[in-house]
């Protein structure tokens, strides 16, 4: 029954239903019937909230990204006076743990959104820039603890976002879940961030 749920809760049930269906059979093969079955609502209810499967996918992707952004900001941008390396480590660890905790969503974040059409492509680009902006903000906070750290340009921040994304695809099959856990990437991601931040030419990249 959906009568006891708020509109936001129903939307979350629908995006969760899409995530579960994608985990089962992939986005291309998923139907609205699959989504509403997992969400335990009617097709009529689906169309009260989304115009089609693509709009539901985009909502799922944005929800996942917003959650991850909040996780990173909370872990790395707390302003606790930690060393900048501790801030980086906290942010990386929290991000990878969050990905590990929602496997049904992770495949959408890594793979399906890239092949879902021009609207989804533009949304992905927008969210990638938001991730890059967050990294710049976190580095600015780290510079308050250690002013010797170079500023991080948005261009290099985007490169970091893309590099971490590719690392995840290299070590884990998002279709089957096979391979090492995302959390096993923490040392390599930390190393990548340290290498960029401590390289003297990073501040000059525009």
Backbone torsions as a table, in degrees:
resi	resn	phi	psi	omega
1	UNK	NA	140.0	179.9
2	UNK	-105.1	-6.0	-173.0
3	UNK	-65.7	-26.2	-178.4
4	UNK	-89.5	-0.6	-178.4
5	UNK	-105.9	146.8	175.8
6	UNK	-74.6	167.2	179.0
7	UNK	-60.4	-39.9	179.5
8	UNK	-64.9	-39.5	178.4
9	UNK	-65.4	-37.6	178.0
10	UNK	-66.8	-41.9	177.5
11	UNK	-61.0	-42.1	178.8
12	UNK	-66.3	-35.6	176.3
13	UNK	-65.3	-37.5	-179.9
14	UNK	-70.7	-43.8	177.6
15	UNK	-66.7	-36.5	174.9
16	UNK	-64.6	-37.0	176.4
17	UNK	-64.5	-39.1	176.4
18	UNK	-64.4	-43.8	179.1
19	UNK	-59.1	-43.4	-179.8
20	UNK	-65.3	-40.3	178.9
21	UNK	-66.8	-40.5	177.7
22	UNK	-62.2	-41.3	178.4
23	UNK	-62.0	-32.8	-179.2
24	UNK	-76.4	-44.4	-168.3
25	UNK	-140.6	1.7	-179.2
26	UNK	87.9	157.9	-175.6
27	UNK	-66.0	-45.4	-175.4
28	UNK	-59.6	-38.6	-177.3
29	UNK	-86.1	-11.0	-178.8
30	UNK	-73.8	137.3	177.7
31	UNK	-113.5	166.3	175.3
32	UNK	-59.2	-36.3	178.3
33	UNK	-59.8	-38.6	177.3
34	UNK	-63.9	-43.4	-177.2
35	UNK	-62.2	-49.4	-176.3
36	UNK	-70.4	-27.6	175.9
37	UNK	-63.9	-46.9	179.0
38	UNK	-67.1	-36.7	-177.7
39	UNK	-80.9	-15.3	-178.8
40	UNK	60.9	47.4	174.1
41	UNK	-134.0	175.4	178.9
42	UNK	-88.9	164.3	174.1
43	UNK	-62.6	-36.2	178.0
44	UNK	-58.3	-42.6	178.4
45	UNK	-63.5	-39.7	177.9
46	UNK	-56.1	-48.9	-174.9
47	UNK	-75.2	-10.1	171.2
48	UNK	-75.0	-19.6	-175.9
49	UNK	-114.2	-29.3	-177.6
50	UNK	-136.5	144.6	179.4
51	UNK	-77.3	-30.2	-178.1
52	UNK	-164.1	-178.0	-178.5
53	UNK	-64.5	-36.4	-178.9
54	UNK	-63.3	-43.0	-179.4
55	UNK	-65.9	-32.4	175.7
56	UNK	-68.7	-40.1	177.5
57	UNK	-61.1	-44.2	-178.8
58	UNK	-64.6	-37.7	176.5
59	UNK	-65.2	-41.1	177.5
60	UNK	-61.9	-45.5	-179.1
61	UNK	-62.9	-45.6	-178.5
62	UNK	-65.5	-40.7	177.3
63	UNK	-59.2	-45.2	179.9
64	UNK	-62.6	-43.8	-179.0
65	UNK	-67.2	-42.6	179.5
66	UNK	-61.9	-39.8	177.6
67	UNK	-62.3	-45.2	-179.3
68	UNK	-65.4	-39.1	177.8
69	UNK	-61.5	-41.9	179.0
70	UNK	-65.0	-38.5	179.0
71	UNK	-62.5	-46.8	-178.4
72	UNK	-65.2	-45.3	-179.8
73	UNK	-60.5	-43.3	-178.1
74	UNK	-65.2	-41.4	-175.9
75	UNK	-77.2	-42.3	-172.5
76	UNK	-100.3	-18.6	-175.1
77	UNK	-110.5	26.9	-175.1
78	UNK	-74.0	-13.4	179.1
79	UNK	62.8	39.6	-176.2
80	UNK	-86.8	1.0	-178.1
81	UNK	83.9	11.6	178.2
82	UNK	-68.8	164.0	172.7
83	UNK	-66.0	157.9	-178.6
84	UNK	-63.8	-32.9	177.6
85	UNK	-66.0	-35.6	177.0
86	UNK	-66.5	-38.4	177.7
87	UNK	-62.4	-44.9	178.5
88	UNK	-61.8	-48.1	-178.9
89	UNK	-60.8	-42.7	179.7
90	UNK	-62.6	-44.4	-179.3
91	UNK	-65.0	-45.0	179.4
92	UNK	-63.0	-46.4	-178.4
93	UNK	-62.3	-44.6	-179.7
94	UNK	-64.1	-41.0	179.9
95	UNK	-62.2	-48.2	-177.8
96	UNK	-69.1	-37.5	176.3
97	UNK	-62.9	-39.4	179.3
98	UNK	-64.2	-43.3	176.4
99	UNK	-60.0	-42.5	-178.8
100	UNK	-63.7	-30.7	-174.3
101	UNK	-80.7	-10.8	-178.4
102	UNK	-132.9	65.7	-175.6
103	UNK	-59.9	-30.6	-179.5
104	UNK	-67.6	-27.0	-179.8
105	UNK	-89.2	-30.0	-172.2
106	UNK	-59.6	-39.2	179.6
107	UNK	-61.4	-38.7	176.9
108	UNK	-63.5	-43.5	-178.2
109	UNK	-64.8	-35.7	-173.8
110	UNK	-89.9	-37.5	-168.0
111	UNK	-122.9	-58.7	-166.0
112	UNK	-62.3	-36.0	-177.4
113	UNK	-63.7	-26.2	-176.0
114	UNK	-74.1	-17.8	-177.2
115	UNK	-118.4	21.9	-172.2
116	UNK	-100.9	9.9	176.5
117	UNK	109.5	173.3	-173.3
118	UNK	-64.7	-37.2	179.2
119	UNK	-64.7	-43.6	178.4
120	UNK	-65.8	-37.3	177.7
121	UNK	-60.6	-46.5	-179.9
122	UNK	-64.8	-38.1	177.3
123	UNK	-63.9	-41.2	179.0
124	UNK	-61.6	-43.7	178.6
125	UNK	-60.7	-41.9	179.7
126	UNK	-63.0	-44.0	-178.6
127	UNK	-70.5	-34.7	175.9
128	UNK	-61.3	-39.7	177.7
129	UNK	-66.2	-36.0	177.7
130	UNK	-65.8	-38.9	175.1
131	UNK	-62.6	-42.9	179.2
132	UNK	-62.6	-43.0	178.2
133	UNK	-60.1	-39.3	179.2
134	UNK	-64.7	-41.2	177.1
135	UNK	-61.2	-41.8	178.1
136	UNK	-61.7	-42.3	178.7
137	UNK	-62.8	-42.2	-179.9
138	UNK	-64.8	-41.5	178.6
139	UNK	-65.5	-39.1	177.2
140	UNK	-59.8	-39.2	177.1
141	UNK	-65.7	-38.5	178.7
142	UNK	-65.9	-35.1	-179.8
143	UNK	-65.9	-23.8	176.0
144	UNK	-66.0	-31.0	177.6
145	UNK	-85.2	-28.8	-178.5
146	UNK	-144.3	88.9	-176.8
147	UNK	-60.4	-13.8	179.4
148	UNK	-72.0	-16.6	179.7
149	UNK	-69.3	129.8	178.9
150	UNK	-66.4	154.1	173.2
151	UNK	-64.9	149.5	177.0
152	UNK	-102.9	119.5	177.5
153	UNK	-74.5	157.9	179.1
154	UNK	-64.5	-33.8	-179.9
155	UNK	-61.4	-46.1	177.5
156	UNK	-69.3	-32.2	176.8
157	UNK	-63.4	-40.9	176.9
158	UNK	-64.2	-38.6	176.8
159	UNK	-62.0	-38.7	176.8
160	UNK	-63.0	-45.3	179.9
161	UNK	-59.5	-46.4	179.2
162	UNK	-66.5	-37.7	179.6
163	UNK	-65.0	-42.2	178.6
164	UNK	-66.0	-39.9	177.0
165	UNK	-58.1	-45.4	-179.1
166	UNK	-67.6	-36.6	175.5
167	UNK	-57.2	-44.0	-178.4
168	UNK	-63.5	-39.2	178.6
169	UNK	-68.8	-31.0	-178.2
170	UNK	-72.5	-33.3	-173.9
171	UNK	-99.0	-15.3	-176.0
172	UNK	-139.8	135.4	177.3
173	UNK	-84.6	108.9	-177.0
174	UNK	-68.8	-12.2	178.0
175	UNK	-82.3	-34.5	-176.4
176	UNK	-115.1	-16.1	-175.3
177	UNK	80.6	3.4	-178.5
178	UNK	-71.2	151.3	177.4
179	UNK	108.5	178.2	-179.4
180	UNK	-62.4	161.8	177.2
181	UNK	-72.4	157.5	176.6
182	UNK	-62.2	-34.1	-178.1
183	UNK	-64.2	-22.6	178.1
184	UNK	-68.0	-14.5	-180.0
185	UNK	-80.7	-9.4	-172.5
186	UNK	-51.3	-48.3	-179.4
187	UNK	-61.3	-40.4	-179.2
188	UNK	-68.5	-40.1	178.8
189	UNK	-66.7	-43.1	175.6
190	UNK	-55.8	-45.8	-178.0
191	UNK	-62.1	-41.1	178.8
192	UNK	-62.4	-46.1	180.0
193	UNK	-63.6	-45.6	179.0
194	UNK	-59.0	-43.3	-177.0
195	UNK	-61.4	-41.4	-179.5
196	UNK	-71.9	-42.8	-176.1
197	UNK	-69.9	-30.4	-176.4
198	UNK	-95.0	-1.1	178.5
199	UNK	-83.8	126.3	-173.6
200	UNK	-61.6	-24.0	-179.0
201	UNK	-81.6	-7.2	-176.6
202	UNK	-64.1	-33.5	-178.2
203	UNK	-69.1	-22.2	-176.3
204	UNK	-91.3	-3.9	-178.8
205	UNK	-75.6	131.1	178.3
206	UNK	-120.4	NA	NA
